[in-house]
């Protein structure tokens, strides 16, 4: 069993490529089940792979716990889903495995791998991804541990450092850019397309500037009306957007649509009705909500999530100190997870040992009961029971010692010493060669049978 993460983000892939791998919440469960069905071979059916997908505007990541041989099939599967060649995906993606996968997950949850360093939204998005995987039945014990530990690490980073105290968010960056274009934000009309968490944040920042008017357009009118009521804004139907686009000076869009909602033609018509008065537009969606060609229009100032990343600022020494503290917390979490994962690898062996010991116990107890039923002396029966168990426990180790030679015998002797002579004060193999073979006689250990 291994754990790996395969993904692409704002550092590894351009916006339009990331858009090919964006999944809505309703797509996660069937996608996860399809992944597991496609990459699991007949040999692996007994232990189905665990899987979870995190998909945000800045990243898509597939987390897997299963056979290490699944990495390449997972890459091929993801490339197929995105409609690109495996080589293209490999050029713009990353794969981290084992402790490195845990470190990556912890950094993502803590906001250290975000476009806006320390932003808190990613933790909620990761929790949602875990819930979807759990409901789909693809989470499993190993990934559950990985993500629960990532949540704990992120909480400690938040409470113990100032990692989120000195950054600007995408929402604040949108307002900052608008302020560079318009002399007074109180004179503009703002249209918000969508009603999700990001749009709510943007709306809050714009509302603080008291614009002349605000409106919300959303596919679900009820949700749009709810947000509009909170802002004291108007709610409009998404279908009415092309006819009303010209009314607004600033348009900020962030929906889960798989296709652009605002096309080049609609913007050209809006500009004509505005007599080419400038429009400020921000597309925070992945895939794009606003067609890419809109950016070529002379009177439109269009920004994407990647453009806004240039405005993300750090806070000098305070930020760097917070990052170092966070990395130390994360490293401790990684070591703890790796230790837990290593222990998981020995679980089948431990279970087998318990089963074998229980079988020996049952055999000797049955033999003792038969002797007692025949009237045998109790002390004699107990002695035989103890001797039978002892012989069974010692037989394997003694047989291996007698069957080994040279360096192998010395190493095995040291192992047996650690297992059976711990804390006894008895000289061990480290003090000299233990249990040398007799030159001609029969080794007493060969008399220890399973009888």
Sine and cosine of phi, psi and omega as CSV:
sin_phi,cos_phi,sin_psi,cos_psi,sin_omega,cos_omega
0.00,0.00,0.76,-0.65,0.09,-1.00
-0.72,-0.70,0.27,-0.96,0.06,-1.00
-0.86,-0.51,0.74,-0.67,0.09,-1.00
-0.60,-0.80,0.41,-0.91,0.06,-1.00
-0.84,-0.54,0.76,-0.65,0.05,-1.00
-0.87,-0.49,0.81,-0.59,-0.05,-1.00
-0.29,-0.96,0.07,-1.00,0.14,-0.99
-0.63,-0.78,0.57,-0.82,-0.05,-1.00
-0.61,-0.79,-0.19,-0.98,-0.08,-1.00
-0.91,0.42,-0.34,0.94,0.04,-1.00
-1.00,0.06,-0.47,0.88,-0.13,-0.99
-0.98,-0.21,-0.38,0.93,-0.14,-0.99
-0.64,-0.77,0.58,-0.81,0.06,-1.00
-0.94,0.34,0.27,-0.96,-0.10,-1.00
-0.82,0.57,-0.76,0.65,-0.09,-1.00
-0.92,0.40,-0.53,0.85,0.07,-1.00
-0.94,0.33,-0.66,0.75,0.05,-1.00
-0.87,0.50,-0.59,0.81,-0.01,-1.00
-0.87,0.49,-0.47,0.88,0.02,-1.00
-0.93,0.37,-0.36,0.93,-0.08,-1.00
-0.92,-0.39,0.32,0.95,0.01,-1.00
-0.99,0.13,0.72,-0.69,0.01,-1.00
-0.86,-0.51,0.74,-0.67,0.17,-0.99
-0.97,0.23,0.29,-0.96,-0.03,-1.00
-0.85,0.53,-0.63,0.78,-0.03,-1.00
-0.94,0.35,-0.26,0.96,0.00,-1.00
-1.00,0.00,-0.30,0.96,-0.16,-0.99
-0.90,0.44,-0.76,0.65,-0.06,-1.00
-0.87,0.50,-0.81,0.59,0.01,-1.00
-0.89,0.45,-0.53,0.85,0.02,-1.00
-0.92,0.38,-0.67,0.74,0.02,-1.00
-0.90,0.44,-0.68,0.73,0.02,-1.00
-0.91,0.41,-0.63,0.78,0.05,-1.00
-0.90,0.43,-0.64,0.77,0.05,-1.00
-0.87,0.49,-0.76,0.65,-0.07,-1.00
-0.90,0.44,-0.61,0.79,0.01,-1.00
-0.92,0.40,-0.62,0.79,-0.10,-1.00
-0.98,0.21,-0.61,0.80,-0.12,-0.99
-1.00,-0.07,-0.20,0.98,-0.03,-1.00
-1.00,0.06,0.87,-0.49,0.01,-1.00
-0.99,0.14,0.18,-0.98,0.01,-1.00
-0.85,0.52,-0.58,0.81,0.00,-1.00
-0.92,0.40,-0.42,0.91,-0.09,-1.00
-0.99,-0.17,0.05,1.00,-0.10,-1.00
-0.86,0.50,-0.55,0.83,-0.06,-1.00
-0.90,0.43,-0.51,0.86,0.02,-1.00
-0.80,-0.60,1.00,0.06,-0.05,-1.00
-0.89,0.45,0.59,-0.81,0.00,-1.00
-0.91,0.41,0.58,-0.81,0.15,-0.99
-1.00,0.01,0.57,-0.82,-0.04,-1.00
-0.46,-0.89,0.52,-0.85,0.10,-1.00
-0.52,-0.86,0.52,-0.85,0.00,-1.00
-0.83,-0.55,0.79,-0.61,0.13,-0.99
-0.96,-0.29,0.85,-0.52,-0.02,-1.00
-0.74,-0.67,0.91,-0.42,0.04,-1.00
-0.76,-0.65,-0.04,-1.00,0.00,-1.00
-0.93,0.37,-0.32,0.95,-0.06,-1.00
-0.94,-0.34,-0.14,0.99,-0.07,-1.00
-0.33,-0.95,0.45,-0.89,0.25,-0.97
-0.73,-0.68,0.83,-0.56,-0.06,-1.00
-0.72,-0.70,0.71,-0.70,0.07,-1.00
-0.96,-0.29,0.87,-0.49,0.04,-1.00
-0.97,-0.24,0.75,-0.67,-0.09,-1.00
-0.71,-0.70,0.66,-0.75,0.19,-0.98
-0.86,-0.52,0.88,-0.47,-0.05,-1.00
0.10,-0.99,-0.43,-0.90,0.00,-1.00
-0.91,0.40,0.70,-0.72,0.01,-1.00
-0.88,0.47,-0.35,0.94,0.00,-1.00
-0.96,0.27,-0.06,1.00,-0.04,-1.00
-0.99,0.15,-0.19,0.98,-0.12,-0.99
-0.86,0.51,-0.78,0.62,-0.03,-1.00
-0.92,0.40,-0.70,0.71,0.10,-1.00
-0.86,0.52,-0.58,0.81,0.04,-1.00
-0.91,0.42,-0.65,0.76,0.05,-1.00
-0.88,0.47,-0.71,0.70,0.00,-1.00
-0.90,0.43,-0.65,0.76,0.02,-1.00
-0.89,0.45,-0.72,0.69,-0.04,-1.00
-0.91,0.42,-0.63,0.77,0.05,-1.00
-0.87,0.49,-0.67,0.74,0.02,-1.00
-0.90,0.44,-0.67,0.75,0.01,-1.00
-0.88,0.48,-0.63,0.78,-0.02,-1.00
-0.99,0.10,-0.10,0.99,0.03,-1.00
0.95,0.32,0.54,0.84,0.05,-1.00
-0.79,-0.62,0.24,-0.97,0.06,-1.00
-0.96,0.28,0.45,-0.89,0.01,-1.00
-0.87,0.50,-0.59,0.81,-0.01,-1.00
-0.91,0.42,-0.64,0.76,0.03,-1.00
-0.89,0.46,-0.71,0.70,0.01,-1.00
-0.90,0.45,-0.66,0.75,0.00,-1.00
-0.88,0.48,-0.56,0.83,0.01,-1.00
-0.93,0.36,-0.38,0.93,-0.10,-0.99
-0.84,-0.55,0.33,0.94,-0.04,-1.00
-0.75,-0.67,0.00,-1.00,0.00,-1.00
-0.60,-0.80,0.48,-0.88,0.07,-1.00
-0.76,-0.65,0.80,-0.60,0.06,-1.00
-0.79,-0.61,0.62,-0.79,-0.15,-0.99
-0.73,-0.68,0.49,-0.87,0.07,-1.00
0.90,0.44,-0.78,-0.63,0.00,-1.00
-0.88,0.48,-0.56,0.83,0.02,-1.00
-0.91,0.42,-0.57,0.82,0.04,-1.00
-0.92,0.39,-0.66,0.75,0.05,-1.00
-0.90,0.43,-0.69,0.72,0.02,-1.00
-0.86,0.51,-0.68,0.73,0.00,-1.00
-0.89,0.45,-0.72,0.69,0.00,-1.00
-0.88,0.48,-0.65,0.76,-0.01,-1.00
-0.92,0.39,-0.62,0.79,0.01,-1.00
-0.93,0.36,-0.62,0.79,0.05,-1.00
-0.89,0.45,-0.76,0.65,-0.03,-1.00
-0.87,0.48,-0.54,0.84,-0.05,-1.00
-1.00,0.07,-0.07,1.00,0.01,-1.00
0.99,0.12,0.19,0.98,-0.01,-1.00
-0.99,0.14,-0.26,0.96,-0.02,-1.00
-0.95,-0.31,0.18,0.98,-0.06,-1.00
-1.00,0.09,0.36,-0.93,0.08,-1.00
-0.88,0.48,-0.66,0.75,0.13,-0.99
-0.98,-0.19,0.96,-0.26,-0.09,-1.00
-0.83,0.55,0.81,-0.58,0.05,-1.00
1.00,0.09,0.09,1.00,-0.04,-1.00
-0.91,0.42,0.61,-0.79,-0.12,-0.99
-1.00,0.03,-0.27,0.96,-0.11,-0.99
-0.89,0.46,-0.52,0.85,-0.10,-0.99
-0.88,0.47,-0.53,0.85,-0.02,-1.00
-0.91,0.43,-0.68,0.73,0.05,-1.00
-0.90,0.43,-0.62,0.78,0.03,-1.00
-0.91,0.41,-0.62,0.79,0.03,-1.00
-0.92,0.38,-0.65,0.76,0.04,-1.00
-0.89,0.45,-0.63,0.78,0.04,-1.00
-0.90,0.43,-0.65,0.76,0.03,-1.00
-0.87,0.49,-0.64,0.77,0.01,-1.00
-0.92,0.39,-0.66,0.75,0.04,-1.00
-0.87,0.49,-0.67,0.74,0.00,-1.00
-0.90,0.43,-0.66,0.75,0.03,-1.00
-0.91,0.41,-0.62,0.78,0.02,-1.00
-0.90,0.44,-0.71,0.70,0.01,-1.00
-0.91,0.41,-0.52,0.86,0.03,-1.00
-0.98,0.22,-0.22,0.97,0.00,-1.00
0.99,0.13,0.35,0.93,-0.04,-1.00
-0.93,-0.38,0.14,0.99,-0.10,-0.99
-0.97,0.24,-0.92,0.39,0.04,-1.00
0.99,0.16,0.21,-0.98,-0.11,-0.99
-0.91,0.43,-0.68,0.73,-0.10,-0.99
-0.93,0.36,-0.76,0.65,0.02,-1.00
-0.92,0.39,-0.55,0.83,0.07,-1.00
-0.86,0.52,-0.72,0.70,0.04,-1.00
-0.89,0.46,-0.70,0.72,-0.01,-1.00
-0.84,0.54,-0.74,0.67,-0.09,-1.00
-0.97,0.24,-0.62,0.79,0.05,-1.00
-0.89,0.46,-0.61,0.79,0.06,-1.00
-0.94,0.35,-0.56,0.83,0.04,-1.00
-0.91,0.41,-0.61,0.79,0.04,-1.00
-0.91,0.42,-0.66,0.75,0.00,-1.00
-0.91,0.42,-0.68,0.73,0.02,-1.00
-0.89,0.46,-0.70,0.71,0.00,-1.00
-0.88,0.48,-0.64,0.77,0.03,-1.00
-0.90,0.45,-0.67,0.74,0.01,-1.00
-0.92,0.39,-0.64,0.77,0.04,-1.00
-0.88,0.48,-0.68,0.74,-0.01,-1.00
-0.90,0.43,-0.67,0.74,-0.11,-0.99
-0.99,0.11,-0.38,0.92,-0.11,-0.99
-0.97,-0.26,-0.21,0.98,-0.02,-1.00
-0.76,-0.64,0.11,-0.99,0.05,-1.00
-0.95,-0.30,0.59,0.81,-0.12,-0.99
-0.87,0.49,-0.51,0.86,-0.04,-1.00
-0.98,-0.21,0.18,0.98,-0.14,-0.99
-1.00,-0.01,-0.24,0.97,-0.16,-0.99
-0.79,-0.61,0.48,0.88,-0.03,-1.00
-0.88,-0.47,0.31,-0.95,0.15,-0.99
-0.95,-0.30,0.58,-0.81,-0.03,-1.00
-1.00,0.02,0.15,-0.99,0.10,-1.00
-0.87,0.50,-0.62,0.79,0.01,-1.00
-0.89,0.45,-0.73,0.68,0.01,-1.00
-0.91,0.41,-0.58,0.81,0.02,-1.00
-0.90,0.43,-0.59,0.81,0.04,-1.00
-0.87,0.49,-0.71,0.71,0.01,-1.00
-0.92,0.38,-0.62,0.78,0.00,-1.00
-0.89,0.46,-0.65,0.76,0.04,-1.00
-0.92,0.40,-0.66,0.75,0.01,-1.00
-0.88,0.48,-0.61,0.79,0.00,-1.00
-0.92,0.40,-0.41,0.91,0.04,-1.00
-0.97,0.23,-0.42,0.91,-0.02,-1.00
-1.00,-0.02,-0.68,0.73,-0.06,-1.00
-0.98,-0.21,0.68,-0.74,-0.05,-1.00
-0.90,0.43,-0.61,0.79,-0.03,-1.00
-0.60,-0.80,0.91,-0.41,-0.03,-1.00
-0.92,0.40,-0.30,0.96,0.04,-1.00
-0.95,0.33,-0.22,0.98,-0.03,-1.00
-0.99,-0.14,-0.01,1.00,-0.12,-0.99
-0.96,-0.27,0.32,-0.95,0.11,-0.99
-0.96,-0.30,0.73,-0.69,-0.11,-0.99
-0.89,-0.45,0.76,-0.65,0.08,-1.00
-0.93,-0.38,0.78,-0.62,0.04,-1.00
-0.94,-0.35,0.85,-0.52,-0.01,-1.00
-0.96,-0.27,0.91,-0.42,-0.12,-0.99
0.92,-0.39,0.22,-0.98,0.00,-1.00
-0.59,-0.81,0.42,0.91,0.00,-1.00
-0.99,0.12,-0.15,-0.99,-0.08,-1.00
-0.88,0.48,-0.67,0.74,-0.03,-1.00
-0.90,0.43,-0.69,0.72,0.01,-1.00
-0.90,0.43,-0.60,0.80,0.05,-1.00
-0.87,0.49,-0.66,0.75,0.03,-1.00
-0.90,0.43,-0.71,0.70,0.03,-1.00
-0.87,0.50,-0.70,0.71,-0.02,-1.00
-0.86,0.50,-0.65,0.76,0.00,-1.00
-0.89,0.46,-0.67,0.74,-0.01,-1.00
-0.93,0.37,-0.65,0.76,0.03,-1.00
-0.93,0.36,-0.63,0.78,-0.01,-1.00
-0.87,0.49,-0.53,0.85,0.02,-1.00
-0.90,0.43,-0.35,0.94,0.02,-1.00
-1.00,-0.05,0.01,1.00,0.05,-1.00
0.79,0.62,0.86,0.50,0.04,-1.00
-0.91,0.42,0.29,-0.96,-0.07,-1.00
-0.89,0.46,-0.58,0.81,0.03,-1.00
-0.38,-0.93,0.47,-0.88,0.08,-1.00
-0.70,-0.72,0.53,-0.85,0.05,-1.00
-0.61,-0.79,0.47,-0.88,0.01,-1.00
-0.84,-0.54,0.81,-0.59,0.09,-1.00
-0.90,-0.43,0.81,-0.58,-0.04,-1.00
-0.59,-0.80,0.49,-0.87,-0.02,-1.00
-0.87,0.49,-0.67,0.74,0.09,-1.00
-1.00,-0.06,0.95,-0.32,-0.12,-0.99
-0.87,0.49,-0.61,0.79,-0.04,-1.00
-0.87,0.50,-0.69,0.72,0.00,-1.00
-0.93,0.37,-0.62,0.79,0.05,-1.00
-0.89,0.45,-0.65,0.76,0.01,-1.00
-0.91,0.41,-0.58,0.81,0.01,-1.00
-0.90,0.44,-0.72,0.69,0.03,-1.00
-0.91,0.40,-0.65,0.76,0.01,-1.00
-0.87,0.49,-0.64,0.77,0.00,-1.00
-0.90,0.44,-0.62,0.78,0.02,-1.00
-0.90,0.43,-0.52,0.85,-0.08,-1.00
-1.00,-0.09,-0.17,0.99,-0.14,-0.99
0.94,0.34,0.55,0.84,-0.06,-1.00
-0.94,-0.33,0.11,-0.99,0.08,-1.00
-1.00,0.01,0.47,-0.88,0.10,-0.99
-0.92,-0.39,0.77,-0.64,0.01,-1.00
-0.81,-0.58,0.41,-0.91,0.02,-1.00
-0.96,0.26,0.59,-0.81,0.01,-1.00
-0.89,0.46,-0.54,0.84,0.01,-1.00
-0.91,0.41,-0.41,0.91,-0.01,-1.00
-1.00,0.06,-0.04,1.00,-0.09,-1.00
-0.84,0.55,-0.74,0.68,-0.02,-1.00
-0.85,0.52,-0.58,0.81,-0.04,-1.00
-0.98,0.19,-0.30,0.95,-0.08,-1.00
-0.91,-0.41,0.00,1.00,-0.06,-1.00
-0.85,0.53,-0.57,0.82,-0.07,-1.00
-0.91,0.41,-0.28,0.96,-0.06,-1.00
-0.96,0.27,-0.28,0.96,-0.21,-0.98
-0.92,-0.39,0.64,-0.77,0.02,-1.00
-1.00,0.06,-0.53,0.85,-0.02,-1.00
-0.79,-0.61,0.75,-0.66,0.00,-1.00
-0.79,-0.61,0.85,-0.52,0.03,-1.00
-0.85,-0.52,0.82,-0.57,-0.10,-1.00
-0.80,-0.60,0.67,-0.74,0.08,-1.00
-0.38,-0.93,1.00,-0.07,0.02,-1.00
-0.81,-0.58,0.04,-1.00,0.03,-1.00
-0.99,-0.17,0.30,0.95,-0.02,-1.00
-0.90,0.44,0.63,-0.78,0.03,-1.00
-0.99,0.12,-0.20,0.98,0.01,-1.00
-0.79,-0.62,0.45,-0.89,0.03,-1.00
-0.86,0.52,0.65,-0.76,0.04,-1.00
-1.00,-0.08,-0.41,0.91,-0.04,-1.00
-0.86,-0.51,0.94,-0.34,-0.08,-1.00
-0.99,-0.10,0.16,-0.99,-0.01,-1.00
-0.86,0.51,-0.71,0.71,-0.03,-1.00
-0.88,0.48,-0.67,0.74,-0.01,-1.00
-0.89,0.46,-0.64,0.77,-0.01,-1.00
-0.95,0.33,-0.64,0.77,0.04,-1.00
-0.87,0.49,-0.67,0.74,0.03,-1.00
-0.92,0.40,-0.63,0.78,0.02,-1.00
-0.90,0.44,-0.67,0.74,0.01,-1.00
-0.90,0.45,-0.62,0.78,0.01,-1.00
-0.89,0.45,-0.68,0.73,0.01,-1.00
-0.94,0.34,-0.43,0.90,0.04,-1.00
-1.00,0.06,0.02,1.00,-0.05,-1.00
0.84,0.55,0.63,0.78,0.08,-1.00
0.89,0.46,0.47,0.88,0.17,-0.99
-0.94,0.35,0.74,-0.68,-0.14,-0.99
-0.83,0.56,0.55,-0.84,0.10,-1.00
-0.85,-0.52,0.69,-0.72,0.06,-1.00
-0.97,-0.24,0.82,-0.57,-0.05,-1.00
-0.75,-0.67,0.68,-0.74,0.05,-1.00
-0.79,-0.61,0.82,-0.57,0.02,-1.00
-0.94,-0.35,0.97,-0.24,-0.03,-1.00
-0.99,-0.11,0.13,0.99,-0.09,-1.00
-1.00,-0.06,0.49,-0.87,0.16,-0.99
-0.69,-0.72,0.92,-0.39,0.03,1.00
-0.91,0.41,0.14,-0.99,-0.09,-1.00
-0.88,0.47,0.61,-0.79,0.18,-0.98
-1.00,-0.01,-0.44,0.90,-0.06,-1.00
-0.90,-0.44,0.79,-0.62,-0.05,-1.00
-0.83,0.55,0.64,-0.77,-0.09,-1.00
-0.86,0.51,-0.56,0.83,-0.06,-1.00
-0.90,0.43,-0.33,0.94,0.00,-1.00
-0.86,0.51,-0.52,0.85,-0.02,-1.00
-0.89,0.46,-0.33,0.95,-0.03,-1.00
-0.99,0.14,-0.21,0.98,-0.01,-1.00
-0.95,0.32,0.67,-0.74,-0.11,-0.99
-0.89,0.46,-0.56,0.83,-0.13,-0.99
-0.97,-0.23,0.29,0.96,0.02,-1.00
-0.88,-0.47,0.71,-0.70,0.08,-1.00
-0.92,-0.40,1.00,-0.10,-0.09,-1.00
-0.97,-0.24,0.76,-0.65,0.02,-1.00
-0.82,-0.57,0.61,-0.79,0.06,-1.00
-0.94,-0.33,0.03,-1.00,0.02,-1.00
-0.87,0.49,-0.57,0.82,0.01,-1.00
-0.94,0.35,-0.59,0.81,0.05,-1.00
-0.90,0.44,-0.65,0.76,-0.04,-1.00
-0.93,0.38,-0.38,0.92,-0.01,-1.00
-0.88,0.48,-0.42,0.91,0.00,-1.00
-0.94,0.35,-0.31,0.95,0.01,-1.00
-1.00,-0.01,-0.14,0.99,-0.01,-1.00
-0.93,0.37,0.81,-0.59,-0.08,-1.00
-0.87,-0.50,0.50,-0.87,0.13,-0.99
-0.98,-0.18,0.16,-0.99,-0.06,-1.00
-0.91,-0.41,0.69,0.72,0.14,-0.99
0.88,0.48,-0.70,-0.71,-0.12,-0.99
-0.90,0.44,-0.59,0.80,0.00,-1.00
-0.88,0.47,-0.69,0.72,0.00,-1.00
-0.90,0.43,-0.70,0.71,-0.02,-1.00
-0.90,0.44,-0.62,0.78,0.05,-1.00
-0.90,0.43,-0.64,0.77,0.02,-1.00
-0.91,0.42,-0.64,0.77,0.02,-1.00
-0.89,0.45,-0.70,0.71,0.01,-1.00
-0.88,0.48,-0.66,0.75,0.04,-1.00
-0.89,0.45,-0.68,0.73,-0.01,-1.00
-0.90,0.44,-0.67,0.74,0.00,-1.00
-0.89,0.46,-0.60,0.80,0.02,-1.00
-0.91,0.41,-0.67,0.74,0.04,-1.00
-0.89,0.46,-0.68,0.73,-0.01,-1.00
-0.89,0.45,-0.67,0.74,-0.03,-1.00
-0.89,0.46,-0.62,0.78,0.06,-1.00
-0.89,0.45,-0.68,0.73,0.04,-1.00
-0.88,0.47,-0.63,0.78,0.01,-1.00
-0.89,0.46,-0.73,0.68,-0.02,-1.00
-0.88,0.48,-0.64,0.77,0.02,-1.00
-0.91,0.42,-0.66,0.76,0.01,-1.00
-0.92,0.38,-0.69,0.73,0.01,-1.00
-0.87,0.48,-0.64,0.77,0.04,-1.00
-0.89,0.46,-0.69,0.72,0.03,-1.00
-0.89,0.46,-0.67,0.74,-0.02,-1.00
-0.91,0.42,-0.65,0.76,0.05,-1.00
-0.88,0.47,-0.64,0.77,0.04,-1.00
-0.90,0.43,-0.58,0.81,0.02,-1.00
-0.87,0.50,-0.54,0.84,-0.03,-1.00
-0.92,0.40,-0.42,0.91,-0.02,-1.00
-1.00,-0.06,-0.05,1.00,-0.04,-1.00
-0.85,0.53,-0.73,0.68,0.02,-1.00
-0.85,0.52,-0.63,0.78,0.02,-1.00
-0.90,0.43,-0.71,0.71,0.00,-1.00
-0.88,0.47,-0.67,0.74,0.02,-1.00
-0.89,0.45,-0.67,0.75,0.01,-1.00
-0.90,0.43,-0.63,0.77,0.03,-1.00
-0.89,0.45,-0.68,0.73,0.02,-1.00
-0.89,0.45,-0.67,0.74,0.00,-1.00
-0.90,0.43,-0.67,0.74,0.02,-1.00
-0.90,0.43,-0.71,0.71,0.00,-1.00
-0.88,0.47,-0.64,0.77,0.01,-1.00
-0.92,0.40,-0.60,0.80,0.04,-1.00
-0.90,0.44,-0.69,0.72,0.05,-1.00
-0.87,0.49,-0.69,0.72,-0.02,-1.00
-0.86,0.50,-0.72,0.69,-0.01,-1.00
-0.88,0.47,-0.66,0.75,0.00,-1.00
-0.87,0.49,-0.73,0.68,-0.04,-1.00
-0.94,0.33,-0.58,0.82,0.04,-1.00
-0.91,0.42,-0.68,0.74,0.03,-1.00
-0.88,0.48,-0.67,0.75,0.03,-1.00
-0.89,0.45,-0.66,0.75,0.00,-1.00
-0.90,0.43,-0.66,0.75,0.00,-1.00
-0.89,0.45,-0.63,0.77,0.03,-1.00
-0.89,0.45,-0.68,0.74,0.02,-1.00
-0.90,0.44,-0.67,0.74,0.02,-1.00
-0.90,0.44,-0.62,0.79,0.01,-1.00
-0.90,0.43,-0.46,0.89,0.02,-1.00
-1.00,0.08,-0.01,1.00,0.05,-1.00
1.00,-0.03,0.27,0.96,-0.01,-1.00
-0.91,0.40,0.45,-0.89,0.02,-1.00
-0.90,0.44,0.70,-0.72,-0.08,-1.00
-0.87,0.49,-0.72,0.69,-0.02,-1.00
-0.88,0.47,-0.61,0.79,0.02,-1.00
-0.91,0.41,-0.65,0.76,0.02,-1.00
-0.90,0.43,-0.70,0.71,0.00,-1.00
-0.89,0.46,-0.65,0.76,0.02,-1.00
-0.89,0.46,-0.68,0.74,0.01,-1.00
-0.91,0.41,-0.63,0.77,0.02,-1.00
-0.89,0.46,-0.74,0.68,-0.01,-1.00
-0.90,0.44,-0.67,0.75,-0.01,-1.00
-0.91,0.41,-0.63,0.78,0.01,-1.00
-0.90,0.44,-0.70,0.72,0.03,-1.00
-0.90,0.43,-0.68,0.73,-0.01,-1.00
-0.87,0.49,-0.71,0.71,-0.01,-1.00
-0.88,0.47,-0.67,0.74,-0.01,-1.00
-0.91,0.43,-0.64,0.77,0.00,-1.00
-0.94,0.34,-0.56,0.83,-0.07,-1.00
-1.00,0.04,-0.34,0.94,-0.15,-0.99
-0.84,0.54,-0.75,0.67,-0.05,-1.00
-0.87,0.48,-0.73,0.68,-0.03,-1.00
-0.90,0.44,-0.69,0.73,-0.04,-1.00
-0.93,0.37,-0.60,0.80,0.02,-1.00
-0.91,0.42,-0.64,0.77,0.02,-1.00
-0.92,0.39,-0.65,0.76,0.04,-1.00
-0.88,0.48,-0.71,0.70,-0.03,-1.00
-0.94,0.35,-0.39,0.92,-0.03,-1.00
-1.00,-0.08,0.07,1.00,-0.05,-1.00
-0.93,-0.37,0.30,-0.95,-0.01,-1.00
-0.64,-0.77,0.35,-0.94,0.17,-0.99
0.84,0.54,-0.70,-0.72,-0.06,-1.00
-0.88,0.47,-0.61,0.79,0.01,-1.00
-0.88,0.48,-0.64,0.77,0.00,-1.00
-0.92,0.40,-0.61,0.79,0.00,-1.00
-0.91,0.40,-0.71,0.70,0.01,-1.00
-0.89,0.46,-0.70,0.72,0.00,-1.00
-0.90,0.44,-0.63,0.78,0.02,-1.00
-0.89,0.46,-0.64,0.76,0.03,-1.00
-0.90,0.44,-0.63,0.78,0.03,-1.00
-0.91,0.42,-0.72,0.70,0.02,-1.00
-0.88,0.48,-0.62,0.79,0.04,-1.00
-0.87,0.49,-0.70,0.71,0.00,-1.00
-0.91,0.42,-0.55,0.83,-0.06,-1.00
-0.98,0.20,-0.63,0.77,-0.16,-0.99
-0.93,-0.36,-0.31,0.95,-0.06,-1.00
-0.91,-0.42,0.34,0.94,-0.02,-1.00
-0.90,0.43,0.75,-0.66,0.09,-1.00
0.85,0.52,0.48,0.88,0.02,-1.00
-0.98,-0.22,-0.26,0.96,-0.08,-1.00
0.98,0.19,0.00,1.00,0.00,-1.00
-0.98,0.19,0.68,-0.74,0.06,-1.00
-0.82,0.57,0.68,-0.73,-0.06,-1.00
-0.94,-0.33,-0.03,-1.00,0.00,-1.00
-0.88,0.48,-0.42,0.91,0.01,-1.00
-0.92,0.40,-0.37,0.93,-0.01,-1.00
-1.00,0.03,-0.05,1.00,-0.03,-1.00
0.47,-0.88,0.13,-0.99,-0.06,-1.00
-0.92,0.38,0.83,-0.56,-0.06,-1.00
-1.00,-0.02,0.57,-0.82,0.11,-0.99
0.78,0.62,0.86,0.52,0.01,-1.00
-0.90,0.43,0.51,-0.86,0.03,-1.00
-0.95,0.33,0.59,-0.81,0.11,-0.99
-0.98,0.22,0.54,-0.84,-0.11,-0.99
-0.93,0.37,-0.61,0.79,-0.10,-1.00
-0.78,-0.62,-0.55,0.83,-0.05,-1.00
-0.97,0.26,0.14,-0.99,0.01,-1.00
-0.99,0.11,0.73,-0.68,0.02,-1.00
-0.89,0.45,0.73,-0.69,0.00,-1.00
-0.86,0.51,-0.50,0.87,-0.05,-1.00
-0.90,0.43,-0.41,0.91,-0.02,-1.00
-0.95,0.30,-0.21,0.98,0.05,-1.00
-0.99,0.12,-0.14,0.99,-0.01,-1.00
-0.99,0.12,1.00,-0.09,-0.05,-1.00
-0.94,-0.34,0.03,-1.00,0.02,-1.00
-1.00,0.05,0.27,0.96,-0.05,-1.00
-0.93,0.37,0.00,0.00,0.00,0.00
